[in-house]
Structure formats: C-alpha cells, structure tokens
Amino acid sequence: MFAGQLACEAVNFALKRLIKEERPKRIHGKGYGMPSSHAQFAFFWAVAVGLFLVVRHRPRPRAGAGSGAAMKRKGGALGPVTAQDVEKYAHQPWSLLERVMASIVALVLASMIAWSRIYLNYHTPKQVLAGCLAGALSAVAWFGVTYVMRQTGLLAFALELPVARWFRLRDLVVEEDLCQAGWEKWEDRKLRARQAKLK
C-alpha cells in the first residue's frame, strides 16, 4: 500500500504539471491546484483500505475465542497459563459487516479531508473532485497490480530477493489478523514472565 501511495503521489505530480490549473485566488498555498493532492492521497488510502478489508482480507476464524474467561482459574486468580489458554482468549477477527463499516468510516474521513481543502480555499470543488477521482482510480489500479503480482508468483519471487529479505518484507496480511498476532505475542511474553516468577 505504501508503494501504491508513492505511485499515486507521482501521478499527482505529473497531472499538476500537465494541467497547470491555478488555485483559487484567495489561497494560502503555492503551486498548481489541479488535482488536489490531499484529496487524492486521502481517497487512495480510503479506497485501498476498503478494497483490502472487503475484497482481499480473509482472516481465519479462531476456534474457542471468547471473552477472557479462559484465562481465569479457580477462585478468580490467575495461575500458570499455557499457550492453549492464550489461543482460547483470542478474539474473533472482524466480520464482513465490521470490515464494511470500517471501510465506510475511512471514506467519511477522506471526504472530510477533501471538503476541508475547499473550505480553506486551497482548491476549487472541481480540483478536489478530480483529486478524489484520481486517488480512487489509483487505488483500484494498484489493487489490480498487486492481485496480478500475487497470482502470477511475481510477488513471491520479489519477496525472496536479498533486498526484500534484508528489509524483512513478507506477505502475511491476507490471512493473518495483525492486531491478533501482535496481541498473542504480547500475551505469550507476559505469561512466560509470570511462569518464570512462579518457578
């Protein structure tokens, strides 16, 4: 997504210099105004997040996820806890409805950013709408590029290159729930520390 955002910024840079449309007369900024880079950036982000959450992300549901009751022991006290207890404590990934709602929130936030550019007289409505359209189209195009890269094996090949391995790049995000993975590592570390104190 970061690489796609950089490509989106390059598109904005090129469009501004091709169109060469001035900003509104009462402005606080410099440079050309068509299309709005803030609106383009925000809509790229919102559409990319929505496409990822609704179309691409397929988190695996966790069996036995619950409210944390599995962590309690007799008398309500916490005692030695196993990795299985951590797994039982794990939350369920977002449902499709929750992912759609998060995508809508992202679009609302992007719309607020776009509106602010008009309100603050940095851009005309036409420049902002052009930015929104350019950002949304860039996100759809980047989604298509990454889909093709994943399907053809080009992404897997690129991730094996020395520079990708040096930067620790990986492609786990399609199935892995990033919040849950980090939470499990944190819980596991706390449990090990607690068990070490009991020894």
C-alpha positions in Angstrom: 0.0 0.0 0.0 2.9 2.4 0.7 4.4 1.7 -2.7 1.0 2.3 -4.2 0.7 5.6 -2.3 4.1 6.7 -3.7 2.9 5.9 -7.2 -0.3 7.9 -6.6 1.8 10.8 -5.5 3.8 10.5 -8.7 0.6 10.6 -10.7 -0.5 13.7 -8.9 2.9 15.4 -9.5 2.6 14.6 -13.3 -1.1 15.7 -13.5 -0.5 19.1 -11.9 2.3 19.8 -14.3 0.3 18.7 -17.3 -2.9 20.5 -16.4 -1.3 23.6 -14.9 -4.5 24.9 -13.4 -4.1 27.7 -10.8 -5.5 27.5 -7.3 -8.4 29.8 -6.2 -7.4 33.5 -5.9 -7.8 33.6 -2.1 -5.3 30.9 -1.1 -2.7 30.1 1.4 -0.7 27.6 -0.7 1.6 27.7 -3.7 1.8 25.7 -6.9 -0.8 24.3 -9.2 -4.1 23.2 -7.8 -5.5 20.5 -10.2 -5.9 17.9 -8.9 -5.9 18.3 -5.1 -3.1 16.2 -3.7 -4.6 16.0 -0.3 -7.9 14.7 -1.7 -6.1 12.3 -3.9 -4.0 11.0 -1.1 -7.0 10.6 1.3 -9.1 8.8 -1.3 -6.3 6.5 -2.3 -5.9 5.5 1.3 -9.7 5.1 1.9 -10.4 3.1 -1.2 -7.3 0.9 -0.8 -8.3 0.2 2.8 -11.8 -0.7 1.7 -10.7 -3.0 -1.1 -8.3 -4.7 1.2 -10.7 -5.2 4.1 -13.8 -6.2 2.0 -12.2 -8.0 -1.0 -8.8 -9.3 -0.2 -8.5 -9.9 3.5 -9.7 -13.3 4.6 -8.9 -13.7 8.3 -9.1 -17.3 9.6 -11.7 -17.5 12.4 -10.4 -18.8 15.7 -11.9 -21.7 17.4 -12.8 -21.1 21.0 -12.4 -17.4 21.0 -14.1 -15.8 23.9 -14.3 -13.0 26.5 -11.2 -13.9 28.5 -12.9 -16.3 30.8 -10.5 -19.0 29.7 -7.7 -17.0 31.4 -9.3 -17.3 34.9 -8.5 -20.0 37.4 -10.2 -21.3 40.5 -11.2 -18.5 42.8 -10.7 -15.9 40.1 -6.9 -15.9 40.5 -4.6 -16.2 37.5 -2.2 -19.1 37.8 0.2 -20.7 35.3 -1.3 -20.3 31.8 -0.5 -22.3 28.7 -0.3 -21.4 25.0 -3.7 -23.1 24.6 -5.2 -20.7 27.1 -3.9 -17.8 25.1 -5.5 -19.3 22.0 -8.8 -19.6 23.8 -8.5 -16.0 24.9 -8.0 -14.9 21.2 -10.7 -12.6 19.8 -12.6 -13.4 16.6 -11.5 -11.4 13.5 -13.8 -8.7 12.2 -16.9 -10.0 10.4 -17.6 -8.8 6.8 -20.1 -6.3 8.2 -17.5 -4.9 10.6 -15.0 -4.6 7.7 -17.6 -2.8 5.5 -18.3 -0.4 8.4 -14.6 0.3 8.8 -14.3 1.0 5.1 -17.2 3.4 5.3 -15.5 5.2 8.1 -12.4 5.5 6.0 -14.4 7.0 3.2 -16.1 9.5 5.5 -12.7 10.6 6.9 -11.3 11.0 3.3 -14.4 13.1 2.4 -13.8 15.3 5.4 -10.2 15.9 4.3 -11.4 16.7 0.7 -14.1 19.1 2.0 -11.5 20.9 4.1 -9.5 21.8 1.0 -12.5 23.7 -0.4 -13.4 25.2 3.0 -9.9 26.5 3.5 -9.7 27.9 -0.1 -6.8 25.8 -1.1 -8.7 24.3 -4.0 -11.9 24.7 -6.1 -14.6 22.0 -5.9 -13.5 20.8 -9.4 -9.9 20.4 -8.3 -11.0 18.4 -5.2 -13.3 16.2 -7.1 -10.6 15.5 -9.6 -8.3 14.6 -6.8 -10.9 12.2 -5.3 -11.3 10.5 -8.6 -7.6 10.2 -9.3 -7.0 8.8 -5.8 -9.8 6.3 -6.1 -8.7 5.2 -9.6 -5.1 4.9 -8.4 -6.2 2.6 -5.5 -8.2 0.4 -7.9 -5.3 0.2 -10.3 -2.8 -0.6 -7.5 -5.2 -3.3 -6.2 -5.2 -4.8 -9.7 -1.4 -4.7 -10.0 -0.9 -6.4 -6.6 -3.6 -9.0 -7.4 -1.8 -9.9 -10.7 1.6 -10.0 -8.9 0.2 -12.3 -6.3 -1.5 -14.6 -8.8 1.5 -14.9 -11.2 4.0 -15.6 -8.4 5.9 -12.3 -9.1 5.3 -11.2 -5.5 6.6 -14.4 -4.1 9.7 -14.0 -6.3 10.2 -10.4 -5.3 10.0 -11.3 -1.6 12.9 -13.7 -2.0 15.2 -11.1 -3.4 18.1 -10.1 -1.0 16.9 -6.5 -0.6 13.4 -7.7 0.4 14.8 -10.2 2.9 17.1 -7.5 4.3 14.1 -5.3 5.0 12.1 -8.3 6.4 9.3 -7.8 3.8 6.6 -10.5 3.9 3.1 -11.2 2.7 1.1 -12.4 5.7 -1.5 -9.8 5.8 -4.1 -11.5 3.6 -4.9 -14.2 6.2 -3.2 -13.0 9.4 -5.1 -10.7 11.7 -2.3 -8.3 12.5 -3.9 -7.0 15.7 -4.4 -10.5 17.0 -0.8 -11.7 16.0 0.7 -8.8 18.0 -1.7 -9.4 20.9 -0.8 -13.1 21.1 2.9 -12.3 21.2 2.4 -9.8 23.9 0.2 -12.2 26.0 2.7 -15.0 25.5 5.6 -12.8 26.7 3.6 -11.8 29.9 2.6 -15.4 30.5 6.2 -16.6 30.3 7.4 -13.9 32.7 4.6 -14.9 35.1 5.5 -18.6 34.9 9.2 -17.7 35.4 8.4 -15.9 38.7 6.4 -19.0 39.9 9.4 -21.3 39.4 
